């Protein structure tokens, strides 16, 4: 049964296989929420941010389902769920940005799941590029970057313009 917070709803802010971020309304009771979610089968971790009222859930997508997790959050907080926005499509087909996001999102979720949330591609890729650059400089092979510069600029443009903005 929805509480007085029924006029407010849970919002799924970010969802890719293995990773889910849910925004919980201010009137919702969040006491024991992380414990309730982490007790669900397949859930690896649940991190609550009182500042953003966000719950970040990492889960094994073969053992858990994002709809079941969101349902459990809604039941625990006694708040309804905002219906998800329609995905961006192009004539019924996913856009290139959506397809790329989906592939890298799945890889990112697997990396985060494997490392218990300690690493993501957002940390790993820049770290590897920095180490590679340092090795090139120290070995005296530093030269103008060609393909890697293009790759880095492509990554930055994609991140800044093709992906929806995320809150931390």
N, CA and C of each residue as an Amber inpcrd file, in Angstrom:
protein
   504
   0.8290000  -1.1920000   0.0000000   0.0000000   0.0000000   0.0000000
   0.8700000   1.2500000   0.0000000   0.6530000   2.1670000  -0.9080000
   1.4130000   3.3970000  -0.9220000   1.0940000   4.2520000   0.2900000
   2.0990000   4.9420000   0.8000000   1.9400000   5.8090000   1.9570000
   1.5740000   7.2080000   1.5040000   1.7680000   8.1940000   2.4170000
   1.5300000   9.5880000   2.0690000   2.4560000  10.0360000   0.9500000
   3.5050000   9.2770000   0.7080000   4.4450000   9.6240000  -0.3550000
   3.9650000   9.1460000  -1.7130000   2.7030000   8.6630000  -1.7790000
   2.1980000   8.0840000  -3.0240000   2.2020000   9.0760000  -4.1750000
   2.0700000  10.3770000  -3.8700000   2.0980000  11.3620000  -4.9470000
   3.4980000  11.5100000  -5.5190000   4.4940000  11.0770000  -4.7600000
   5.8620000  11.0600000  -5.2570000   6.1620000   9.6320000  -5.7000000
   7.0640000   9.4950000  -6.6430000   7.3590000   8.1590000  -7.1540000
   8.8550000   7.8970000  -7.1850000   9.1980000   6.6010000  -7.1860000
  10.5800000   6.2010000  -7.4120000  10.9050000   6.4980000  -8.8570000
  12.1290000   6.8880000  -9.1230000  12.5390000   7.1440000 -10.4960000
  13.7890000   6.3280000 -10.7980000  13.7080000   5.5030000 -11.8330000
  14.8910000   4.7710000 -12.2770000  15.7040000   5.7530000 -13.1120000
  16.8110000   6.2130000 -12.5300000  17.6360000   7.2390000 -13.1560000
  18.5500000   6.6300000 -14.2040000  19.0350000   5.4160000 -13.9250000
  20.0270000   4.7810000 -14.7950000  19.8380000   3.2740000 -14.6790000
  19.7680000   2.6060000 -15.8110000  19.6170000   1.1570000 -15.7760000
  20.3330000   0.5230000 -16.9590000  21.3520000  -0.2540000 -16.6480000
  21.9960000  -1.1010000 -17.6310000  22.1080000  -2.4740000 -16.9850000
  22.2390000  -3.5190000 -17.7640000  22.3270000  -4.8460000 -17.1500000
  23.4540000  -4.9110000 -16.1190000  23.0930000  -5.2150000 -14.8930000
  24.0650000  -5.3370000 -13.8210000  24.2170000  -4.0960000 -12.9640000
  23.6050000  -2.9820000 -13.3800000  23.7450000  -1.7260000 -12.6270000
  22.4360000  -0.9540000 -12.7070000  22.0210000  -0.4570000 -11.5560000
  20.7420000   0.2310000 -11.4740000  20.8710000   1.3840000 -10.4880000
  20.3880000   2.5570000 -10.8700000  20.3660000   3.7010000  -9.9500000
  18.9200000   4.1830000  -9.8530000  18.4330000   4.2480000  -8.6080000
  17.0460000   4.6310000  -8.3550000  17.0340000   5.8470000  -7.4400000
  16.2250000   6.8420000  -7.7820000  16.0440000   8.0350000  -6.9540000
  14.7800000   7.8230000  -6.1250000  14.9040000   8.0210000  -4.8120000
  13.8140000   7.7880000  -3.8710000  13.2860000   9.1320000  -3.3890000
  11.9590000   9.3370000  -3.3840000  11.4220000  10.6270000  -2.9450000
  11.7220000  10.9190000  -1.4790000  11.7270000  12.1950000  -1.1310000
  12.0950000  12.6170000   0.2150000  11.1470000  12.0990000   1.2810000
   9.8700000  11.9200000   0.9540000   8.8970000  11.4780000   1.9550000
   8.9710000   9.9670000   2.2210000   9.7010000   9.2400000   1.4040000
   9.7650000   7.7830000   1.5510000  10.6640000   7.3820000   2.7140000
  10.2820000   6.3130000   3.3870000  11.0790000   5.7770000   4.4970000
  12.1770000   4.8860000   3.9170000  13.4280000   5.2660000   4.1410000
  14.5500000   4.5040000   3.5860000  15.2970000   3.6990000   4.6450000
  14.7850000   3.6670000   5.8590000  15.4590000   2.9100000   6.9210000
  15.4880000   1.4240000   6.5540000  16.6780000   0.8560000   6.5560000
  16.8580000  -0.5560000   6.2410000  16.7770000  -0.8870000   4.7580000
  16.7540000   0.1410000   3.9050000  16.6120000  -0.0850000   2.4610000
  17.7950000  -0.8460000   1.8750000  19.0340000  -0.4230000   2.1860000
  20.2010000  -1.1060000   1.6100000  20.2490000  -2.5620000   2.0670000
  19.9010000  -2.8280000   3.3170000  19.9040000  -4.2060000   3.8100000
  18.8580000  -5.0370000   3.0900000  17.6700000  -4.4570000   2.8700000
  16.6030000  -5.1790000   2.1800000  16.9960000  -5.5090000   0.7460000
  17.6510000  -4.5560000   0.0760000  18.0320000  -4.7760000  -1.3280000
  19.2010000  -5.7580000  -1.4270000  20.2000000  -5.6190000  -0.5560000
  21.3440000  -6.5320000  -0.6350000  20.9710000  -7.9550000  -0.2540000
  19.8370000  -8.1440000   0.4260000  19.4080000  -9.5060000   0.7640000
  18.7190000 -10.2020000  -0.4080000  18.4390000  -9.4670000  -1.4900000
  17.8080000 -10.0710000  -2.6650000  18.8150000 -10.9710000  -3.3870000
  18.3450000 -12.0870000  -3.9410000  19.2540000 -12.9810000  -4.6700000
  19.9050000 -12.2720000  -5.8590000  21.2160000 -12.4280000  -5.9860000
  21.9520000 -11.8780000  -7.1110000  22.4490000 -10.4580000  -6.9240000
  22.0120000  -9.7740000  -5.8660000  22.4600000  -8.4030000  -5.6440000
  23.8500000  -8.4340000  -5.0340000  24.7840000  -7.7320000  -5.6700000
  26.1780000  -7.6840000  -5.2220000  26.3530000  -6.6000000  -4.1640000
  25.8090000  -5.4160000  -4.4410000  25.9220000  -4.3280000  -3.4720000
  24.8150000  -3.3160000  -3.6990000  24.5220000  -2.5600000  -2.6510000
  23.5690000  -1.4520000  -2.7210000  24.1580000  -0.3210000  -1.8900000
  24.3260000   0.8380000  -2.5110000  24.9210000   1.9840000  -1.8340000
  23.9120000   3.1250000  -1.8300000  23.5720000   3.5970000  -0.6380000
  22.6000000   4.6750000  -0.4690000  23.3140000   6.0090000  -0.3120000
  22.8170000   7.0340000  -1.0100000  23.3300000   8.3930000  -0.8620000
  22.2010000   9.2670000  -0.3310000  22.2650000   9.6410000   0.9420000
  21.2070000  10.5060000   1.4770000  21.2060000  11.8890000   0.8260000
  22.3510000  12.3410000   0.3560000  22.4480000  13.6510000  -0.2770000
  21.6230000  13.7130000  -1.5650000  21.7610000  12.6960000  -2.4100000
  21.0330000  12.6810000  -3.6910000  19.7600000  11.8590000  -3.6370000
  19.5420000  11.1830000  -2.4960000  18.3980000  10.2860000  -2.3270000
  18.4360000   9.1950000  -3.3970000  19.6490000   8.7600000  -3.7300000
  19.8360000   7.7500000  -4.7600000  20.3520000   6.4470000  -4.1910000
  19.8900000   5.3500000  -4.7610000  20.3600000   4.0210000  -4.3950000
  21.0070000   3.4060000  -5.6290000  22.2980000   3.0950000  -5.5290000
  23.0360000   2.4540000  -6.6110000  23.1170000   0.9660000  -6.2970000
  22.6190000   0.1390000  -7.2120000  22.5830000  -1.3060000  -7.0060000
  23.3940000  -1.9820000  -8.1050000  24.3640000  -2.7960000  -7.7070000
  25.1070000  -3.6510000  -8.6370000  24.6040000  -5.0640000  -8.4240000
  24.2980000  -5.7670000  -9.5250000  23.7430000  -7.1050000  -9.3990000
  24.2260000  -8.0030000 -10.5270000  24.1630000  -9.2930000 -10.2650000
  24.5010000 -10.2970000 -11.2750000  23.2630000 -10.4610000 -12.1470000
  23.3630000 -10.0600000 -13.3920000  22.1860000 -10.0610000 -14.2580000
  21.6790000 -11.4520000 -14.6040000  22.4590000 -12.4770000 -14.3150000
  21.9860000 -13.8410000 -14.5350000  21.2070000 -14.3790000 -13.3350000
  21.3610000 -13.7130000 -12.1880000  20.6690000 -14.1590000 -10.9850000
  19.5860000 -13.1890000 -10.5230000  19.6180000 -11.9570000 -11.0110000
  18.6580000 -10.9530000 -10.5620000  18.1040000 -10.1990000 -11.7640000
  16.9910000  -9.5540000 -11.5450000  16.2980000  -8.8200000 -12.5910000
  16.0530000  -7.3990000 -12.0970000  16.3270000  -6.4030000 -12.9400000
  16.1710000  -5.0230000 -12.4870000  14.7340000  -4.7000000 -12.0970000
  13.7620000  -5.2780000 -12.7960000  12.3540000  -5.0280000 -12.4530000
  12.0320000  -5.5660000 -11.0580000  12.5690000  -6.7240000 -10.7150000
  12.3330000  -7.2930000  -9.3860000  12.9980000  -6.4410000  -8.3090000
  14.1860000  -5.9000000  -8.6110000  14.8860000  -5.0460000  -7.6450000
  14.1030000  -3.7590000  -7.4290000  13.6610000  -3.1350000  -8.5220000
  12.8760000  -1.9030000  -8.4110000  11.5750000  -2.1860000  -7.6590000
  10.9600000  -3.3230000  -7.9320000   9.7410000  -3.7030000  -7.2210000
   9.9790000  -3.8520000  -5.7280000  11.1070000  -4.4520000  -5.3680000
  11.4450000  -4.6170000  -3.9520000  11.6890000  -3.2580000  -3.2850000
  12.3330000  -2.3480000  -4.0100000  12.5620000  -0.9980000  -3.4750000
  11.2200000  -0.2940000  -3.2740000  10.3340000  -0.4040000  -4.2570000
   9.0130000   0.2200000  -4.1630000   8.2270000  -0.3640000  -2.9860000
   8.2780000  -1.6820000  -2.8160000   7.5820000  -2.3190000  -1.6920000
   8.1500000  -1.8410000  -0.3620000   9.4700000  -1.7830000  -0.2590000
  10.1060000  -1.3910000   1.0010000   9.7970000   0.0640000   1.3630000
   9.8550000   0.9400000   0.3650000   9.6270000   2.3690000   0.6270000
   8.1560000   2.7390000   0.5580000   7.3200000   1.8220000   0.0910000
   5.8810000   2.0340000  -0.0840000   5.5970000   3.2290000  -0.9900000
   6.3060000   3.2480000  -2.1180000   6.1710000   4.3220000  -3.1050000
   5.9990000   3.6820000  -4.4710000   5.1810000   4.3100000  -5.3190000
   4.9960000   3.8270000  -6.6850000   6.2400000   4.1100000  -7.5230000
   6.3110000   3.4580000  -8.6800000   7.4560000   3.6090000  -9.5770000
   7.0480000   4.4510000 -10.7730000   7.9020000   5.4290000 -11.1300000
   7.6790000   6.2280000 -12.3380000   7.8650000   5.3240000 -13.5410000
   6.9210000   5.3100000 -14.4880000   7.1250000   4.4870000 -15.6870000
   8.3730000   4.9340000 -16.4280000   9.1600000   3.9700000 -16.9510000
  10.3900000   4.3460000 -17.6620000  10.0790000   5.0970000 -18.9470000
  10.9790000   6.0110000 -19.2900000  10.8450000   6.7480000 -20.5460000
  11.1260000   5.8050000 -21.7010000  10.4960000   6.0810000 -22.8160000
  10.7110000   5.2510000 -24.0040000  12.1530000   5.4140000 -24.4690000
  12.8150000   4.3000000 -24.8480000  14.1860000   4.4180000 -25.3260000
  14.2480000   5.1700000 -26.6440000  15.3660000   5.8350000 -26.8680000
  15.5650000   6.5640000 -28.1090000  15.7420000   5.5660000 -29.2490000
  14.8930000   5.6870000 -30.2480000  14.9590000   4.7460000 -31.3630000
  14.9920000   5.4950000 -32.6800000  15.3460000   4.7590000 -33.7070000
  15.4060000   5.2870000 -35.0520000  14.6260000   4.3170000 -35.9320000
  13.3520000   4.6190000 -36.1760000  12.5350000   3.7200000 -36.9800000
  12.3620000   2.3570000 -36.3280000  12.2330000   2.3150000 -35.0150000
  12.0610000   1.0480000 -34.3230000  13.3650000   0.3440000 -34.0030000
  14.4860000   0.8930000 -34.4730000  15.8030000   0.3050000 -34.1920000
  16.5510000   1.1980000 -33.2120000  17.3710000   0.6080000 -32.3720000
  18.1440000   1.4390000 -31.4380000  19.0830000   2.3630000 -32.1930000
  19.3090000   3.5330000 -31.6240000  20.2680000   4.4620000 -32.2260000
  21.6760000   3.9190000 -32.0140000  22.6210000   4.4440000 -32.7710000
  24.0170000   4.0280000 -32.6210000  24.4880000   4.3360000 -31.1990000
  24.1460000   5.5250000 -30.7090000  24.5540000   5.8950000 -29.3470000
  23.9720000   4.9250000 -28.3290000  22.7220000   4.5320000 -28.5280000
  22.0930000   3.5790000 -27.6170000  22.7630000   2.2230000 -27.6670000
  23.1140000   1.7680000 -28.8730000  23.7770000   0.4780000 -29.0250000
  25.1710000   0.4930000 -28.4020000  25.9320000   1.5630000 -28.6600000
  27.2750000   1.6780000 -28.0790000  27.1770000   1.7590000 -26.5600000
  26.2310000   2.5640000 -26.0690000  26.0290000   2.6770000 -24.6200000
  25.6870000   1.3340000 -24.0110000  24.8580000   0.5730000 -24.6850000
  24.4530000  -0.7290000 -24.1740000  25.6360000  -1.6910000 -24.0820000
  26.4530000  -1.7340000 -25.1240000  27.6110000  -2.6340000 -25.1200000
  28.6080000  -2.2390000 -24.0340000  28.9910000  -0.9600000 -24.0070000
  29.9610000  -0.5290000 -23.0090000  29.3650000  -0.5370000 -21.6050000
  28.0620000  -0.3130000 -21.5110000  27.4010000  -0.4000000 -20.2150000
  27.4720000  -1.8060000 -19.6510000  27.2710000  -2.8030000 -20.5220000
  27.3590000  -4.1950000 -20.0820000  28.7870000  -4.5450000 -19.6620000
  29.7650000  -4.0850000 -20.4260000  31.1640000  -4.3270000 -20.0570000
  31.4830000  -3.6270000 -18.7310000  31.0210000  -2.3890000 -18.5990000
  31.2520000  -1.6360000 -17.3690000  30.6200000  -2.3400000 -16.1690000
  29.4070000  -2.8440000 -16.3330000  28.7360000  -3.5590000 -15.2400000
  29.5070000  -4.8150000 -14.8650000  30.0510000  -5.5010000 -15.8530000
  30.8240000  -6.7170000 -15.5720000  32.1130000  -6.3770000 -14.8220000
  32.7930000  -5.2940000 -15.2350000  34.0100000  -4.8650000 -14.5460000
  33.6710000  -4.4690000 -13.1090000  32.6110000  -3.6690000 -12.9480000
  32.2080000  -3.2330000 -11.6070000  31.8100000  -4.4240000 -10.7470000
  31.0850000  -5.3750000 -11.3220000  30.6850000  -6.5660000 -10.5700000
  31.8630000  -7.4240000 -10.1730000  32.8130000  -7.5820000 -11.0780000
  34.0040000  -8.3970000 -10.8080000  34.8680000  -7.7780000  -9.7160000
  34.9400000  -6.4500000  -9.6950000  35.7880000  -5.7700000  -8.7150000
  35.0050000  -5.3060000  -7.4870000  33.7660000  -5.7510000  -7.3560000
  32.9560000  -5.3560000  -6.2070000  32.6510000  -3.8670000  -6.1880000
  32.6080000  -3.2480000  -7.3480000  32.3120000  -1.8270000  -7.4510000
  33.5240000  -0.9230000  -7.2770000  34.7060000  -1.5150000  -7.0600000
  35.9150000  -0.7070000  -6.8460000  36.3960000  -0.0430000  -8.1280000
  36.2020000  -0.6860000  -9.2700000  36.6420000  -0.1360000 -10.5540000
  35.4880000  -0.1090000 -11.5380000  35.5120000   0.9040000 -12.4060000
  34.5980000   0.9760000 -13.5400000  35.4400000   1.3460000 -14.7560000
  34.8350000   1.3130000 -15.9290000  35.5730000   1.7150000 -17.1310000
  35.9660000   3.1880000 -17.0590000  35.1810000   3.9960000 -16.3490000
  35.5010000   5.4080000 -16.1910000  36.8010000   5.6320000 -15.4370000
  37.2240000   4.6610000 -14.6400000  38.4960000   4.7320000 -13.9270000
  39.5600000   3.9300000 -14.6730000  39.1870000   2.7630000 -15.1300000
  40.1360000   1.8290000 -15.7340000  40.7370000   2.3360000 -17.0490000
  39.9140000   2.8480000 -17.9520000  40.4130000   3.2930000 -19.2590000
  41.3980000   4.4580000 -19.1140000  41.0570000   5.5290000 -18.3810000
  42.0540000   6.6010000 -18.2190000  43.3230000   6.1280000 -17.5140000
  43.1910000   5.2200000 -16.5420000  44.3790000   4.7230000 -15.8340000
  45.2960000   3.9620000 -16.7900000  44.7230000   3.1130000 -17.6270000
  45.5240000   2.3450000 -18.5840000  46.1820000   3.2760000 -19.5920000
  45.4420000   4.2630000 -20.0950000  46.0270000   5.2180000 -21.0480000
  47.1490000   6.0340000 -20.4030000  46.9820000   6.4090000 -19.1430000
  48.0210000   7.1620000 -18.4260000  49.2760000   6.3130000 -18.2480000
  49.1080000   5.0570000 -17.8440000  50.2560000   4.1600000 -17.6860000
  50.9670000   3.9270000 -19.0120000  50.2050000   3.7400000 -20.0780000
  50.7860000   3.5390000 -21.4030000  51.5760000   4.7800000 -21.8200000
  50.9980000   5.9740000 -21.6030000  51.6880000   7.2130000 -21.9670000
  52.9700000   7.3730000 -21.1590000  52.9180000   7.0780000 -19.8710000
  54.1120000   7.1820000 -19.0270000  55.1950000   6.2260000 -19.5130000
  54.8100000   5.0090000 -19.8810000  55.7820000   4.0400000 -20.3920000
  56.4280000   4.5380000 -21.6810000  55.6300000   5.1160000 -22.5680000
  56.1660000   5.6360000 -23.8250000  57.1470000   6.7860000 -23.5750000
  56.7940000   7.6760000 -22.6570000  57.6710000   8.8170000 -22.3500000
  58.9750000   8.3400000 -21.7230000  58.8890000   7.4450000 -20.7350000
  60.0800000   6.9600000 -20.0370000  61.0000000   6.1360000 -20.9280000
  60.4380000   5.4880000 -21.9400000  61.2800000   4.6880000 -22.8310000
  61.8210000   5.5130000 -24.0010000  61.4670000   6.7980000 -24.0500000
  61.9830000   7.6650000 -25.1080000  61.2610000   7.5120000 -26.4260000
  60.1220000   6.8610000 -26.4220000  59.3660000   6.6560000 -27.6650000
  58.2060000   7.6270000 -27.7960000  58.2200000   8.7080000 -27.0380000
  57.1120000   9.6660000 -27.0870000  57.0550000  10.2890000 -28.4770000
  55.9120000  10.2710000 -29.0590000  55.6860000  10.8370000 -30.3820000
  54.2640000  11.3810000 -30.4050000  53.9630000  12.1750000 -31.4010000
  52.5900000  12.6810000 -31.4870000  51.6080000  11.5040000 -31.5480000
  50.5670000  11.6230000 -30.7780000  49.5570000  10.5620000 -30.7430000
  48.6210000  10.7270000 -31.9290000  48.3700000   9.6510000 -32.5980000
  47.4970000   9.7290000 -33.7610000  46.1660000   9.0640000 -33.4640000
  46.1160000   7.7670000 -33.5720000  44.8570000   7.0520000 -33.3850000
  44.3330000   7.1980000 -31.9700000  45.2300000   7.2340000 -30.9970000
  44.7550000   7.3120000 -29.6170000  44.1640000   8.6920000 -29.3210000
  44.7110000   9.7320000 -29.9570000  44.1280000  11.0620000 -29.7770000
  42.7190000  11.0950000 -30.3420000  42.5650000  10.5320000 -31.5170000
  41.2360000  10.4870000 -32.1340000  40.2690000   9.6820000 -31.2640000
  40.7490000   8.5730000 -30.7280000  39.9200000   7.7460000 -29.8570000
  39.5150000   8.5200000 -28.6060000  40.4650000   9.2300000 -28.0120000
  40.1710000   9.9880000 -26.7940000  39.1580000  11.1030000 -27.0770000
  39.3280000  11.8350000 -28.1730000  38.3710000  12.8780000 -28.5140000
  36.9990000  12.2820000 -28.8090000  36.9570000  11.1520000 -29.4870000
  35.6770000  10.4940000 -29.7640000  34.9940000  10.1050000 -28.4630000
  35.7660000   9.5580000 -27.5400000  35.2090000   9.1810000 -26.2330000
  34.6320000  10.3970000 -25.5220000  35.3760000  11.5010000 -25.4890000
  34.9270000  12.7100000 -24.8010000  33.6540000  13.2680000 -25.4300000
  33.6240000  13.3180000 -26.7540000  32.4400000  13.8410000 -27.4290000
  31.2340000  12.9460000 -27.1880000  31.4360000  11.6350000 -27.2490000
  30.3380000  10.7030000 -27.0090000  29.8270000  10.8550000 -25.5800000
  30.7430000  10.8960000 -24.6380000  30.3660000  11.0190000 -23.2270000
  29.6090000  12.3170000 -22.9730000  30.0920000  13.4140000 -23.5480000
  29.5050000  14.7150000 -23.2610000  28.2130000  15.0000000 -24.0170000
  28.0370000  14.4220000 -25.1960000  26.8970000  14.8030000 -26.0190000
  25.9110000  13.6840000 -26.3310000  26.3350000  12.4310000 -26.3090000
  25.4310000  11.3500000 -26.6990000  24.8020000  10.6400000 -25.5120000
  25.4350000  10.7120000 -24.3540000  24.9080000  10.0350000 -23.1800000
  24.0820000  10.9910000 -22.3430000  23.0090000  10.4660000 -21.6970000
  22.2630000  11.3520000 -20.7870000  23.1590000  11.7290000 -19.6140000
  22.9870000  12.9420000 -19.1000000  23.8050000  13.3950000 -17.9730000
  23.4190000  12.6290000 -16.7320000  24.4350000  12.2230000 -15.9580000
  24.2090000  11.4620000 -14.7350000  24.5510000  12.3160000 -13.5330000
  23.8290000  12.0460000 -12.4420000  24.2160000  12.6520000 -11.1760000
  25.1250000  11.6820000 -10.4740000  26.0530000  12.2070000  -9.6880000
  26.9690000  11.3490000  -8.9400000  26.3070000  10.7790000  -7.7350000
